[in-house]
């Protein structure tokens, strides 16, 4: 149109040396506008050609990705009709004979497949969020389906076979049940055996003590020595049985967890250890201690074992023990720090093994079960326990517990002497 207008203007002004300026400016503006339009159209055509080429390449790459995955991809509408699919694992759908496109997941031949997939589709349509399910075909094949909403009210379903993983999980679960049953039987055996051993051991110990009272210095020196060995052996056996019973009772006599104030727990422990603390001239300090969710009786045993060890394995004339507490994420990190003899860091894990002793019984008394009991108590509470120590530099035994329902109240014991 603008070219026709320009020709008419040129014909009208033919032979005239003067062209009206408004007309000439108008035609020049039209020429410039159309020239720009032609340039924009050329650039747009080139962009469309490039976009089409990139789109074809992207589609090709996407198709290659689909082929590389072992999954079956299904595009569904909201009522379950299969609009499109990628992948050839029809076993995941129960080997349907008819073509997949146009069929509905609710109509798949196997009920074990159709029902869980239909239920998952209804859930993702209702929630608008990703849904993940697992289903089995018979007892030999297991699959995982993930469904997520996409544009245009459609749902993408991705199905992958997980038979190897599932069989491994089932085998592991069987082993865990067997291990749990074996542990239960072992704990029951340890409890019954230890309990039943107490009575005959008391009889043996009583007669040995009677022999010592009646015949000490009346027989030869070897006889006196033999009797002393027997009495000491019976006493060690009794302590060992008592500790074994304590170890077994961590599980057999466990109580439900409830909010437990650690300040009250420590107060009870310190009262029971009052004589030992006075004899050692020891100083016990503590941070404000929290309320935790725990079995109170077991925490009494835990703190008693750790504080007793802090006093026992300590050659300082004035032992110092500090009970610490700090928050570590969602849990409390509690600690018992001393200025005792310490231990080599390479034994930091071994000290929590049952019957593991780092020192001879004539150096430090004990059965080597106390720290194993501590570990079992902490693990029953879902926590962790460890020790940081070096020879001659004291030890810090730490453990973690879950908080209770309420914070500790009215505690002003921070760094103050309890004894």
C-alpha positions in Angstrom: 0.0 0.0 0.0 2.8 2.4 0.9 4.5 1.7 -2.4 1.3 2.4 -4.4 0.9 5.7 -2.5 4.5 6.6 -3.3 4.0 5.9 -7.1 0.8 8.1 -7.1 2.7 10.9 -5.4 5.6 10.6 -7.9 3.1 10.7 -10.8 1.3 13.7 -9.4 4.5 15.7 -8.9 6.1 14.6 -12.2 7.8 17.6 -13.9 7.4 19.7 -10.8 10.6 20.7 -9.0 8.8 21.5 -5.8 7.2 18.6 -3.8 5.0 19.7 -0.8 7.1 19.1 2.3 4.3 17.5 4.4 3.6 14.9 1.7 7.3 14.1 1.2 7.8 13.7 5.0 4.7 11.5 5.3 5.9 9.2 2.5 9.5 9.0 4.0 8.1 8.1 7.4 6.0 5.3 5.8 9.0 4.0 3.9 11.1 4.0 7.1 8.3 2.2 9.1 7.9 -0.5 6.5 11.7 -0.9 6.1 11.9 -1.5 9.9 9.0 -3.9 9.6 10.7 -5.9 6.9 13.9 -6.0 9.0 11.9 -7.2 12.1 10.1 -9.8 10.0 13.4 -11.2 8.7 14.8 -11.4 12.2 11.7 -13.1 13.5 11.8 -15.6 10.7 15.4 -16.4 11.5 14.6 -16.7 15.3 11.7 -19.0 14.5 13.9 -21.2 12.3 16.5 -21.3 15.1 13.9 -22.0 17.7 12.4 -24.8 15.6 15.9 -26.3 15.2 16.6 -26.1 18.9 13.2 -27.5 19.7 13.8 -30.5 17.4 17.2 -31.0 19.0 15.7 -30.8 22.5 13.0 -33.2 21.6 15.6 -35.6 20.2 17.7 -35.3 23.4 14.7 -35.8 25.6 13.7 -38.9 23.6 17.2 -40.2 24.1 17.0 -39.6 27.9 13.6 -41.4 28.0 15.2 -44.4 26.3 18.2 -44.4 28.6 16.1 -44.7 31.7 14.7 -48.1 32.7 11.5 -46.4 33.8 8.1 -46.5 32.3 6.7 -43.0 31.7 2.9 -42.5 31.4 1.1 -39.2 30.8 -2.5 -39.4 32.1 -5.5 -37.2 32.3 -7.3 -36.7 35.6 -9.6 -39.7 35.0 -6.8 -42.1 34.3 -6.7 -42.3 30.5 -3.2 -42.9 29.2 -2.5 -40.1 26.7 1.1 -41.1 25.9 3.9 -43.3 27.2 7.6 -43.9 26.9 9.4 -47.1 27.7 8.5 -50.7 27.0 8.3 -52.3 30.5 4.7 -53.5 30.1 5.4 -56.1 32.9 5.1 -53.2 35.3 1.4 -52.9 34.3 0.7 -56.6 34.4 1.4 -57.2 30.6 -1.8 -55.7 29.2 -2.6 -57.1 25.7 -4.4 -54.0 24.3 -2.5 -50.9 23.4 -1.8 -48.6 26.3 -2.7 -45.2 24.6 -6.3 -44.6 25.2 -6.8 -47.2 27.9 -7.3 -46.4 31.6 -5.2 -47.5 34.5 -8.3 -48.5 36.3 -8.9 -51.1 33.6 -5.5 -52.8 33.7 -5.8 -56.6 33.8 -4.2 -57.2 37.2 -6.1 -55.9 40.3 -2.8 -55.8 42.2 -1.7 -53.1 39.7 -4.9 -51.3 38.8 -6.1 -50.6 42.3 -3.0 -49.1 43.8 -2.3 -47.0 40.7 -5.9 -45.8 40.6 -5.8 -44.9 44.3 -2.5 -43.0 43.8 -4.0 -41.1 40.8 -7.0 -40.1 42.9 -4.7 -38.9 45.7 -2.5 -36.8 43.4 -5.5 -35.2 41.7 -7.0 -34.4 45.1 -3.8 -33.1 46.7 -1.9 -31.6 43.8 1.3 -33.0 45.2 3.8 -35.7 44.5 2.6 -39.2 45.5 4.9 -42.2 45.8 3.7 -45.8 46.2 5.0 -49.3 46.0 3.2 -52.3 44.7 4.0 -56.0 44.0 3.1 -58.3 41.2 2.9 -61.7 42.9 5.8 -62.3 45.3 8.7 -62.0 42.8 8.4 -58.5 41.3 8.2 -55.2 43.1 7.6 -51.7 41.6 7.7 -48.1 42.7 5.3 -45.5 41.1 5.7 -41.8 41.4 2.9 -39.5 40.3 3.1 -35.8 40.0 0.7 -33.2 38.5 1.8 -31.4 35.3 0.3 -28.7 33.2 -3.2 -28.9 31.5 -4.6 -31.0 34.4 -2.5 -34.0 33.5 -0.5 -36.4 35.6 2.9 -37.8 34.9 3.4 -41.4 36.2 6.9 -42.9 36.5 7.2 -46.6 37.2 10.4 -48.3 38.1 11.1 -51.9 39.0 12.7 -52.2 42.5 12.7 -56.0 42.9 16.4 -56.2 43.9 16.2 -53.4 46.4 13.0 -54.7 47.9 14.2 -58.3 48.3 17.4 -56.9 50.0 15.2 -54.8 52.3 13.0 -57.9 53.2 16.1 -60.0 53.8 17.5 -57.3 56.0 14.2 -57.0 57.9 14.2 -60.8 58.5 17.7 -60.6 59.8 16.8 -57.7 62.1 13.9 -59.7 63.5 16.1 -62.7 64.0 18.7 -60.6 65.7 16.1 -58.9 67.9 14.7 -62.3 68.9 18.2 -63.6 69.6 19.0 -60.6 71.7 15.8 -61.0 73.6 16.5 -64.6 74.2 20.1 -63.8 75.3 18.9 -61.1 77.7 16.4 -63.5 79.1 19.0 -66.2 79.5 21.5 -63.7 81.1 18.8 -62.5 83.5 17.6 -66.0 84.5 21.1 -67.5 84.7 22.4 -64.6 86.8 19.4 -64.6 89.0 19.6 -68.3 89.6 23.3 -68.2 90.3 22.8 -65.8 93.2 21.5 -68.4 95.7 24.2 -71.1 95.2 26.9 -68.4 95.2 25.6 -67.0 98.5 25.9 -70.5 99.9 29.5 -70.9 98.7 30.4 -67.5 99.9 28.9 -68.1 103.4 30.8 -71.4 103.8 34.1 -69.8 102.6 33.7 -67.0 105.1 33.0 -69.6 107.8 36.1 -71.5 106.9 38.1 -68.3 107.1 36.8 -67.5 110.6 37.3 -71.0 112.0 40.5 -72.1 110.5 42.5 -68.9 109.9 46.0 -69.4 111.4 45.1 -72.9 112.5 46.3 -74.5 109.2 49.5 -73.8 107.3 50.2 -70.6 105.5 49.2 -72.1 102.1 45.8 -73.0 103.4 45.2 -69.5 104.7 46.2 -68.1 101.3 44.0 -70.6 99.4 41.0 -69.6 101.5 41.6 -65.9 100.9 41.8 -66.5 97.1 38.5 -68.4 97.3 36.7 -65.7 99.3 37.9 -63.0 96.9 36.9 -65.0 93.9 33.4 -65.5 95.3 33.1 -61.8 96.0 34.2 -60.9 92.4 31.7 -63.5 91.1 28.9 -61.9 93.1 29.8 -58.5 91.8 29.9 -59.8 88.2 26.5 -61.5 88.6 25.0 -58.3 90.0 26.4 -56.2 87.1 25.1 -58.8 84.6 21.7 -58.5 86.1 21.9 -54.7 85.8 22.9 -55.0 82.2 20.0 -57.3 81.4 17.5 -55.2 83.3 18.2 -52.2 81.0 15.7 -53.9 78.7 13.8 -56.3 80.9 12.8 -53.8 83.5 12.6 -50.7 81.3 10.0 -48.1 82.2 8.1 -45.7 79.9 9.8 -42.3 79.2 8.5 -39.2 80.9 9.7 -35.7 81.6 12.5 -36.1 84.1 14.4 -33.3 85.8 18.1 -34.1 85.8 18.8 -31.8 88.8 16.6 -34.1 90.9 18.3 -37.2 89.4 21.8 -35.8 90.3 20.7 -34.8 93.8 19.7 -38.4 94.4 22.9 -39.8 93.0 25.0 -37.4 95.1 23.2 -38.4 98.3 24.0 -42.1 97.5 27.6 -41.3 96.9 28.0 -38.9 99.9 30.4 -41.2 101.8 32.7 -41.7 98.8 32.7 -38.0 98.0 33.6 -37.1 101.6 36.3 -39.7 101.7 38.0 -38.4 98.5 37.4 -34.7 99.5 35.9 -34.3 96.0 34.2 -31.2 94.6 31.2 -31.7 92.3 29.9 -28.8 90.3 27.2 -28.6 87.6 25.6 -26.4 85.0 21.9 -25.8 85.1 20.5 -29.2 84.1 17.5 -29.6 81.8 14.3 -31.7 81.8 14.6 -34.6 79.4 12.3 -37.4 78.2 13.6 -40.5 79.9 13.4 -43.4 82.2 14.3 -41.8 85.6 15.6 -45.0 87.2 18.0 -45.6 84.3 19.3 -42.0 84.4 20.0 -42.6 88.1 22.1 -45.6 87.1 23.8 -43.7 84.3 24.9 -40.7 86.4 25.9 -43.0 89.3 28.2 -45.1 87.1 29.8 -42.0 85.4 30.4 -40.1 88.6 31.6 -43.2 90.5 34.1 -43.8 87.7 35.2 -40.1 87.8 36.1 -40.6 91.5 37.6 -44.1 91.1 39.9 -43.4 88.2 41.4 -40.3 89.9 44.7 -39.9 91.7 44.4 -36.2 92.4 44.2 -35.5 96.2 41.2 -33.3 95.5 39.1 -34.8 92.6 37.0 -32.3 90.7 34.0 -33.4 88.7 31.8 -31.1 86.6 28.4 -32.0 85.1 27.8 -30.1 81.9 24.7 -29.5 79.8 24.4 -27.7 76.4 21.9 -27.9 73.6 23.1 -29.7 70.4 20.5 -29.2 67.8 17.2 -30.8 68.9 18.8 -32.7 71.7 20.7 -32.1 75.0 24.4 -32.9 75.2 25.2 -33.9 78.8 28.7 -34.5 80.1 30.7 -35.6 83.1 34.2 -34.1 83.2 36.9 -35.0 85.7 40.6 -34.3 86.4 41.4 -38.0 86.7 44.0 -40.3 85.1 42.4 -40.2 81.6 42.8 -42.8 79.0 44.4 -43.3 75.6 42.1 -42.0 72.7 42.6 -45.3 70.9 40.5 -47.0 73.6 37.6 -44.4 73.4 35.3 -46.9 71.8 36.5 -50.1 73.5 35.8 -48.8 77.0 32.0 -49.2 76.3 32.3 -52.9 75.4 31.1 -55.4 77.9 33.8 -56.9 80.2 36.4 -54.5 78.6 38.9 -53.5 81.3 41.9 -51.1 80.6 43.5 -51.8 84.0 44.2 -54.9 86.1 41.7 -55.7 88.8 44.3 -55.3 91.5 44.8 -51.6 90.3 41.1 -50.6 90.1 38.2 -52.8 91.2 35.3 -53.4 88.9 33.9 -55.9 86.4 34.1 -53.9 83.2 30.4 -53.8 82.7 29.5 -50.3 84.1 30.2 -48.3 80.9 28.5 -51.0 78.8 25.4 -50.4 80.9 25.8 -46.7 80.3 25.9 -47.2 76.6 22.9 -49.5 76.6 20.9 -47.0 78.6 21.8 -44.1 76.3 21.1 -46.1 73.1 17.7 -47.2 74.5 16.9 -43.4 74.8 17.9 -42.9 71.2 21.1 -41.0 72.0 24.8 -41.4 71.6 27.6 -41.7 74.1 31.3 -41.1 73.8 34.4 -40.0 75.6 37.1 -37.4 75.0 40.3 -38.0 77.0 44.1 -38.1 77.1 46.4 -39.8 79.6 46.9 -37.6 82.6 44.5 -34.9 81.4 41.2 -36.2 82.7 38.2 -37.5 80.8 34.9 -36.0 79.6 32.2 -38.6 79.1 29.3 -37.1 77.0 25.9 -38.4 76.0 22.8 -37.0 74.3 19.1 -37.1 75.3 15.9 -35.8 73.9 14.3 -32.8 75.8 11.2 -33.2 77.9 8.0 -31.3 77.6 9.1 -28.4 79.9 12.3 -26.6 80.5 14.2 -26.9 83.8 12.9 -24.4 86.3 14.5 -22.7 89.3 18.0 -24.1 88.9 20.8 -22.0 90.3 23.4 -24.7 90.6 25.7 -23.4 87.8 29.3 -24.0 88.7 28.4 -24.2 92.4 29.8 -26.8 94.7 27.3 -29.6 95.5 29.7 -31.0 98.0 
